[in-house]
Amino acid sequence: MIALPVWLLLSPANYFDAGESICPSKVFFGKECPGCGMTRATQHMIHFDFNEAWNFNKLSFFILPVLGFLYARIFYKFLKRVT
């Protein structure tokens, strides 16, 4: 549970920028879905590159805090159960 956030923090902000899209909507229909660019946007947000995050996906400014809260809650419950 700790390895993923540490890996994302240690990898560069543009780590996911290159490469082909794996979004089924983009691959099969050639149209972007509301989630397209979310991984790249959240990676840039983690590195405080908010302009680039906004360019990739504007929803990331809502999704990342919600995911962070849910992750923290699950981690807290895990720690509580272990101790």
N, CA, C and O atoms as CSV, one atom per row, in Angstrom:
chain,resi,resn,atom,element,x,y,z
A,1,MET,N,N,0.823,-1.199,0.000
A,1,MET,CA,C,0.000,0.000,0.000
A,1,MET,C,C,0.862,1.255,0.000
A,1,MET,O,O,0.400,2.330,-0.385
A,2,ILE,N,N,2.068,1.125,0.416
A,2,ILE,CA,C,2.951,2.286,0.466
A,2,ILE,C,C,3.800,2.371,-0.802
A,2,ILE,O,O,4.216,3.461,-1.194
A,3,ALA,N,N,4.057,1.245,-1.438
A,3,ALA,CA,C,4.957,1.220,-2.595
A,3,ALA,C,C,4.423,2.031,-3.769
A,3,ALA,O,O,5.195,2.736,-4.419
A,4,LEU,N,N,3.122,1.952,-4.062
A,4,LEU,CA,C,2.577,2.661,-5.223
A,4,LEU,C,C,2.707,4.179,-5.092
A,4,LEU,O,O,3.211,4.816,-6.017
A,5,PRO,N,N,2.276,4.785,-3.986
A,5,PRO,CA,C,2.449,6.246,-3.879
A,5,PRO,C,C,3.916,6.675,-3.918
A,5,PRO,O,O,4.248,7.704,-4.507
A,6,VAL,N,N,4.789,5.893,-3.294
A,6,VAL,CA,C,6.220,6.233,-3.308
A,6,VAL,C,C,6.759,6.136,-4.728
A,6,VAL,O,O,7.516,7.003,-5.164
A,7,TRP,N,N,6.373,5.084,-5.457
A,7,TRP,CA,C,6.825,4.931,-6.842
A,7,TRP,C,C,6.337,6.091,-7.712
A,7,TRP,O,O,7.090,6.608,-8.537
A,8,LEU,N,N,5.068,6.503,-7.527
A,8,LEU,CA,C,4.537,7.622,-8.311
A,8,LEU,C,C,5.255,8.925,-7.976
A,8,LEU,O,O,5.485,9.750,-8.861
A,9,LEU,N,N,5.608,9.116,-6.717
A,9,LEU,CA,C,6.340,10.326,-6.336
A,9,LEU,C,C,7.761,10.336,-6.880
A,9,LEU,O,O,8.273,11.385,-7.270
A,10,LEU,N,N,8.394,9.176,-6.907
A,10,LEU,CA,C,9.781,9.105,-7.374
A,10,LEU,C,C,9.916,9.106,-8.890
A,10,LEU,O,O,10.956,9.503,-9.415
A,11,SER,N,N,8.888,8.671,-9.596
A,11,SER,CA,C,8.956,8.695,-11.057
A,11,SER,C,C,8.717,10.123,-11.556
A,11,SER,O,O,8.015,10.893,-10.902
A,12,PRO,N,N,9.292,10.482,-12.708
A,12,PRO,CA,C,9.147,11.850,-13.206
A,12,PRO,C,C,7.700,12.182,-13.577
A,12,PRO,O,O,6.902,11.285,-13.847
A,13,ALA,N,N,7.373,13.453,-13.589
A,13,ALA,CA,C,6.005,13.906,-13.873
A,13,ALA,C,C,5.555,13.485,-15.269
A,13,ALA,O,O,4.371,13.222,-15.479
A,14,ASN,N,N,6.469,13.417,-16.214
A,14,ASN,CA,C,6.092,13.070,-17.587
A,14,ASN,C,C,6.253,11.571,-17.878
A,14,ASN,O,O,6.341,11.181,-19.042
A,15,TYR,N,N,6.291,10.755,-16.870
A,15,TYR,CA,C,6.510,9.303,-17.011
A,15,TYR,C,C,5.465,8.641,-17.909
A,15,TYR,O,O,5.803,7.758,-18.697
A,16,PHE,N,N,4.207,9.054,-17.802
A,16,PHE,CA,C,3.129,8.437,-18.570
A,16,PHE,C,C,2.756,9.219,-19.822
A,16,PHE,O,O,1.831,8.825,-20.532
A,17,ASP,N,N,3.446,10.310,-20.111
A,17,ASP,CA,C,3.047,11.184,-21.219
A,17,ASP,C,C,3.197,10.554,-22.601
A,17,ASP,O,O,2.384,10.816,-23.486
A,18,ALA,N,N,4.204,9.742,-22.795
A,18,ALA,CA,C,4.452,9.155,-24.115
A,18,ALA,C,C,3.753,7.806,-24.237
A,18,ALA,O,O,3.426,7.170,-23.235
A,19,GLY,N,N,3.535,7.389,-25.448
A,19,GLY,CA,C,2.960,6.072,-25.682
A,19,GLY,C,C,1.538,6.140,-26.201
A,19,GLY,O,O,0.901,7.194,-26.199
A,20,GLU,N,N,1.064,5.007,-26.638
A,20,GLU,CA,C,-0.282,4.898,-27.179
A,20,GLU,C,C,-1.306,4.828,-26.054
A,20,GLU,O,O,-1.011,4.371,-24.950
A,21,SER,N,N,-2.500,5.285,-26.355
A,21,SER,CA,C,-3.599,5.217,-25.402
A,21,SER,C,C,-4.110,3.789,-25.290
A,21,SER,O,O,-4.164,3.063,-26.283
A,22,ILE,N,N,-4.485,3.387,-24.079
A,22,ILE,CA,C,-5.071,2.068,-23.881
A,22,ILE,C,C,-6.562,2.182,-23.544
A,22,ILE,O,O,-7.192,1.188,-23.179
A,23,CYS,N,N,-7.118,3.366,-23.662
A,23,CYS,CA,C,-8.539,3.589,-23.405
A,23,CYS,C,C,-9.355,2.890,-24.490
A,23,CYS,O,O,-9.155,3.163,-25.673
A,24,PRO,N,N,-10.278,1.987,-24.112
A,24,PRO,CA,C,-11.080,1.291,-25.125
A,24,PRO,C,C,-11.880,2.241,-26.011
A,24,PRO,O,O,-12.042,1.983,-27.204
A,25,SER,N,N,-12.375,3.321,-25.448
A,25,SER,CA,C,-13.141,4.284,-26.233
A,25,SER,C,C,-12.269,4.922,-27.314
A,25,SER,O,O,-12.705,5.107,-28.450
A,26,LYS,N,N,-11.063,5.247,-26.953
A,26,LYS,CA,C,-10.133,5.874,-27.896
A,26,LYS,C,C,-9.641,4.851,-28.938
A,26,LYS,O,O,-9.540,5.162,-30.125
A,27,VAL,N,N,-9.343,3.653,-28.483
A,27,VAL,CA,C,-8.806,2.626,-29.378
A,27,VAL,C,C,-9.857,2.162,-30.391
A,27,VAL,O,O,-9.567,2.088,-31.585
A,28,PHE,N,N,-11.070,1.850,-29.931
A,28,PHE,CA,C,-12.083,1.274,-30.811
A,28,PHE,C,C,-12.916,2.300,-31.575
A,28,PHE,O,O,-13.306,2.057,-32.717
A,29,PHE,N,N,-13.189,3.442,-30.951
A,29,PHE,CA,C,-14.078,4.424,-31.566
A,29,PHE,C,C,-13.398,5.732,-31.956
A,29,PHE,O,O,-13.990,6.558,-32.651
A,30,GLY,N,N,-12.146,5.923,-31.507
A,30,GLY,CA,C,-11.423,7.143,-31.835
A,30,GLY,C,C,-11.920,8.376,-31.101
A,30,GLY,O,O,-11.617,9.502,-31.497
A,31,LYS,N,N,-12.683,8.170,-30.034
A,31,LYS,CA,C,-13.213,9.293,-29.256
A,31,LYS,C,C,-12.723,9.200,-27.823
A,31,LYS,O,O,-12.668,8.117,-27.239
A,32,GLU,N,N,-12.369,10.350,-27.263
A,32,GLU,CA,C,-11.926,10.384,-25.878
A,32,GLU,C,C,-13.120,10.297,-24.931
A,32,GLU,O,O,-14.172,10.887,-25.178
A,33,CYS,N,N,-12.939,9.558,-23.855
A,33,CYS,CA,C,-13.970,9.456,-22.826
A,33,CYS,C,C,-13.652,10.481,-21.728
A,33,CYS,O,O,-12.585,11.093,-21.772
A,34,PRO,N,N,-14.539,10.689,-20.747
A,34,PRO,CA,C,-14.264,11.643,-19.668
A,34,PRO,C,C,-13.029,11.286,-18.841
A,34,PRO,O,O,-12.460,12.152,-18.176
A,35,GLY,N,N,-12.612,10.027,-18.876
A,35,GLY,CA,C,-11.451,9.613,-18.091
A,35,GLY,C,C,-10.134,9.682,-18.839
A,35,GLY,O,O,-9.076,9.484,-18.242
A,36,CYS,N,N,-10.180,9.960,-20.144
A,36,CYS,CA,C,-8.943,10.014,-20.925
A,36,CYS,C,C,-8.010,11.087,-20.378
A,36,CYS,O,O,-8.417,12.227,-20.155
A,37,GLY,N,N,-6.763,10.708,-20.168
A,37,GLY,CA,C,-5.758,11.635,-19.657
A,37,GLY,C,C,-5.709,11.711,-18.144
A,37,GLY,O,O,-4.913,12.474,-17.595
A,38,MET,N,N,-6.542,10.937,-17.454
A,38,MET,CA,C,-6.599,11.014,-15.996
A,38,MET,C,C,-5.299,10.555,-15.345
A,38,MET,O,O,-4.835,11.178,-14.391
A,39,THR,N,N,-4.708,9.476,-15.846
A,39,THR,CA,C,-3.454,8.991,-15.266
A,39,THR,C,C,-2.356,10.032,-15.423
A,39,THR,O,O,-1.620,10.314,-14.477
A,40,ARG,N,N,-2.248,10.599,-16.612
A,40,ARG,CA,C,-1.226,11.627,-16.843
A,40,ARG,C,C,-1.504,12.867,-16.011
A,40,ARG,O,O,-0.575,13.471,-15.473
A,41,ALA,N,N,-2.770,13.255,-15.897
A,41,ALA,CA,C,-3.125,14.447,-15.121
A,41,ALA,C,C,-2.811,14.253,-13.644
A,41,ALA,O,O,-2.260,15.149,-13.005
A,42,THR,N,N,-3.158,13.091,-13.095
A,42,THR,CA,C,-2.884,12.873,-11.673
A,42,THR,C,C,-1.387,12.789,-11.407
A,42,THR,O,O,-0.918,13.246,-10.365
A,43,GLN,N,N,-0.634,12.213,-12.333
A,43,GLN,CA,C,0.822,12.166,-12.163
A,43,GLN,C,C,1.396,13.579,-12.134
A,43,GLN,O,O,2.291,13.863,-11.339
A,44,HIS,N,N,0.896,14.464,-12.986
A,44,HIS,CA,C,1.374,15.843,-12.977
A,44,HIS,C,C,0.919,16.570,-11.722
A,44,HIS,O,O,1.656,17.403,-11.194
A,45,MET,N,N,-0.278,16.274,-11.234
A,45,MET,CA,C,-0.750,16.907,-9.999
A,45,MET,C,C,0.090,16.486,-8.800
A,45,MET,O,O,0.383,17.303,-7.927
A,46,ILE,N,N,0.478,15.211,-8.757
A,46,ILE,CA,C,1.322,14.719,-7.665
A,46,ILE,C,C,2.630,15.501,-7.619
A,46,ILE,O,O,3.198,15.715,-6.549
A,47,HIS,N,N,3.098,15.922,-8.784
A,47,HIS,CA,C,4.351,16.676,-8.876
A,47,HIS,C,C,4.110,18.192,-8.931
A,47,HIS,O,O,5.006,18.953,-9.298
A,48,PHE,N,N,2.911,18.618,-8.570
A,48,PHE,CA,C,2.527,20.032,-8.487
A,48,PHE,C,C,2.633,20.780,-9.815
A,48,PHE,O,O,2.887,21.985,-9.828
A,49,ASP,N,N,2.444,20.089,-10.908
A,49,ASP,CA,C,2.423,20.690,-12.235
A,49,ASP,C,C,0.955,20.835,-12.648
A,49,ASP,O,O,0.452,20.088,-13.487
A,50,PHE,N,N,0.285,21.816,-12.037
A,50,PHE,CA,C,-1.159,21.951,-12.176
A,50,PHE,C,C,-1.602,22.393,-13.567
A,50,PHE,O,O,-2.670,21.989,-14.026
A,51,ASN,N,N,-0.808,23.208,-14.241
A,51,ASN,CA,C,-1.177,23.628,-15.600
A,51,ASN,C,C,-1.238,22.435,-16.555
A,51,ASN,O,O,-2.180,22.301,-17.337
A,52,GLU,N,N,-0.243,21.589,-16.483
A,52,GLU,CA,C,-0.217,20.410,-17.357
A,52,GLU,C,C,-1.334,19.435,-16.970
A,52,GLU,O,O,-1.946,18.820,-17.843
A,53,ALA,N,N,-1.597,19.292,-15.690
A,53,ALA,CA,C,-2.698,18.429,-15.238
A,53,ALA,C,C,-4.027,18.943,-15.783
A,53,ALA,O,O,-4.865,18.153,-16.218
A,54,TRP,N,N,-4.226,20.248,-15.763
A,54,TRP,CA,C,-5.457,20.848,-16.285
A,54,TRP,C,C,-5.600,20.559,-17.777
A,54,TRP,O,O,-6.700,20.288,-18.259
A,55,ASN,N,N,-4.488,20.617,-18.501
A,55,ASN,CA,C,-4.522,20.356,-19.942
A,55,ASN,C,C,-4.865,18.896,-20.259
A,55,ASN,O,O,-5.533,18.623,-21.256
A,56,PHE,N,N,-4.417,17.963,-19.426
A,56,PHE,CA,C,-4.695,16.553,-19.690
A,56,PHE,C,C,-6.129,16.182,-19.327
A,56,PHE,O,O,-6.810,15.534,-20.122
A,57,ASN,N,N,-6.605,16.578,-18.142
A,57,ASN,CA,C,-7.974,16.252,-17.740
A,57,ASN,C,C,-8.388,17.143,-16.571
A,57,ASN,O,O,-7.794,17.085,-15.494
A,58,LYS,N,N,-9.396,17.954,-16.792
A,58,LYS,CA,C,-9.852,18.895,-15.778
A,58,LYS,C,C,-10.516,18.198,-14.583
A,58,LYS,O,O,-10.523,18.740,-13.477
A,59,LEU,N,N,-11.068,17.013,-14.799
A,59,LEU,CA,C,-11.705,16.269,-13.711
A,59,LEU,C,C,-10.704,15.792,-12.656
A,59,LEU,O,O,-11.101,15.440,-11.546
A,60,SER,N,N,-9.425,15.778,-12.988
A,60,SER,CA,C,-8.418,15.306,-12.037
A,60,SER,C,C,-8.380,16.166,-10.777
A,60,SER,O,O,-7.966,15.688,-9.720
A,61,PHE,N,N,-8.801,17.417,-10.871
A,61,PHE,CA,C,-8.806,18.298,-9.703
A,61,PHE,C,C,-9.899,17.897,-8.708
A,61,PHE,O,O,-9.855,18.301,-7.546
A,62,PHE,N,N,-10.856,17.121,-9.147
A,62,PHE,CA,C,-11.872,16.576,-8.258
A,62,PHE,C,C,-11.536,15.127,-7.872
A,62,PHE,O,O,-11.665,14.744,-6.710
A,63,ILE,N,N,-11.109,14.336,-8.849
A,63,ILE,CA,C,-10.892,12.908,-8.640
A,63,ILE,C,C,-9.712,12.624,-7.718
A,63,ILE,O,O,-9.828,11.777,-6.833
A,64,LEU,N,N,-8.586,13.299,-7.894
A,64,LEU,CA,C,-7.399,13.001,-7.092
A,64,LEU,C,C,-7.634,13.228,-5.601
A,64,LEU,O,O,-7.258,12.362,-4.810
A,65,PRO,N,N,-8.235,14.345,-5.167
A,65,PRO,CA,C,-8.504,14.480,-3.728
A,65,PRO,C,C,-9.460,13.407,-3.191
A,65,PRO,O,O,-9.277,12.915,-2.077
A,66,VAL,N,N,-10.471,13.047,-3.976
A,66,VAL,CA,C,-11.406,12.003,-3.537
A,66,VAL,C,C,-10.673,10.664,-3.410
A,66,VAL,O,O,-10.848,9.953,-2.420
A,67,LEU,N,N,-9.859,10.320,-4.402
A,67,LEU,CA,C,-9.097,9.078,-4.332
A,67,LEU,C,C,-8.097,9.098,-3.181
A,67,LEU,O,O,-7.889,8.079,-2.523
A,68,GLY,N,N,-7.480,10.246,-2.936
A,68,GLY,CA,C,-6.557,10.380,-1.814
A,68,GLY,C,C,-7.258,10.154,-0.480
A,68,GLY,O,O,-6.721,9.491,0.407
A,69,PHE,N,N,-8.463,10.711,-0.345
A,69,PHE,CA,C,-9.239,10.512,0.882
A,69,PHE,C,C,-9.603,9.040,1.056
A,69,PHE,O,O,-9.451,8.489,2.146
A,70,LEU,N,N,-10.079,8.404,-0.007
A,70,LEU,CA,C,-10.452,6.988,0.077
A,70,LEU,C,C,-9.244,6.113,0.378
A,70,LEU,O,O,-9.339,5.172,1.167
A,71,TYR,N,N,-8.125,6.412,-0.236
A,71,TYR,CA,C,-6.896,5.659,0.015
A,71,TYR,C,C,-6.473,5.808,1.471
A,71,TYR,O,O,-6.111,4.826,2.118
A,72,ALA,N,N,-6.517,7.030,1.986
A,72,ALA,CA,C,-6.142,7.277,3.386
A,72,ALA,C,C,-7.085,6.535,4.332
A,72,ALA,O,O,-6.644,5.994,5.346
A,73,ARG,N,N,-8.363,6.506,4.010
A,73,ARG,CA,C,-9.333,5.811,4.856
A,73,ARG,C,C,-9.082,4.303,4.864
A,73,ARG,O,O,-9.133,3.670,5.919
A,74,ILE,N,N,-8.815,3.736,3.705
A,74,ILE,CA,C,-8.514,2.306,3.637
A,74,ILE,C,C,-7.222,1.992,4.373
A,74,ILE,O,O,-7.136,0.986,5.077
A,75,PHE,N,N,-6.215,2.848,4.214
A,75,PHE,CA,C,-4.932,2.654,4.887
A,75,PHE,C,C,-5.101,2.744,6.402
A,75,PHE,O,O,-4.491,1.973,7.142
A,76,TYR,N,N,-5.925,3.683,6.865
A,76,TYR,CA,C,-6.192,3.834,8.299
A,76,TYR,C,C,-6.878,2.581,8.843
A,76,TYR,O,O,-6.505,2.086,9.906
A,77,LYS,N,N,-7.868,2.069,8.132
A,77,LYS,CA,C,-8.556,0.852,8.571
A,77,LYS,C,C,-7.593,-0.332,8.581
A,77,LYS,O,O,-7.662,-1.178,9.473
A,78,PHE,N,N,-6.708,-0.397,7.610
A,78,PHE,CA,C,-5.715,-1.459,7.568
A,78,PHE,C,C,-4.789,-1.382,8.785
A,78,PHE,O,O,-4.527,-2.395,9.433
A,79,LEU,N,N,-4.303,-0.201,9.087
A,79,LEU,CA,C,-3.421,-0.025,10.242
A,79,LEU,C,C,-4.140,-0.352,11.546
A,79,LEU,O,O,-3.558,-0.947,12.453
A,80,LYS,N,N,-5.388,0.035,11.632
A,80,LYS,CA,C,-6.178,-0.224,12.833
A,80,LYS,C,C,-6.373,-1.728,13.029
A,80,LYS,O,O,-6.339,-2.214,14.160
A,81,ARG,N,N,-6.576,-2.460,11.946
A,81,ARG,CA,C,-6.788,-3.898,12.009
A,81,ARG,C,C,-5.486,-4.637,12.371
A,81,ARG,O,O,-5.508,-5.640,13.086
A,82,VAL,N,N,-4.358,-4.125,11.865
A,82,VAL,CA,C,-3.081,-4.776,12.100
A,82,VAL,C,C,-2.593,-4.582,13.542
A,82,VAL,O,O,-1.993,-5.482,14.130
A,83,THR,N,N,-2.856,-3.414,14.094
A,83,THR,CA,C,-2.354,-3.134,15.448
A,83,THR,C,C,-3.298,-3.557,16.525
A,83,THR,O,O,-3.004,-3.382,17.708
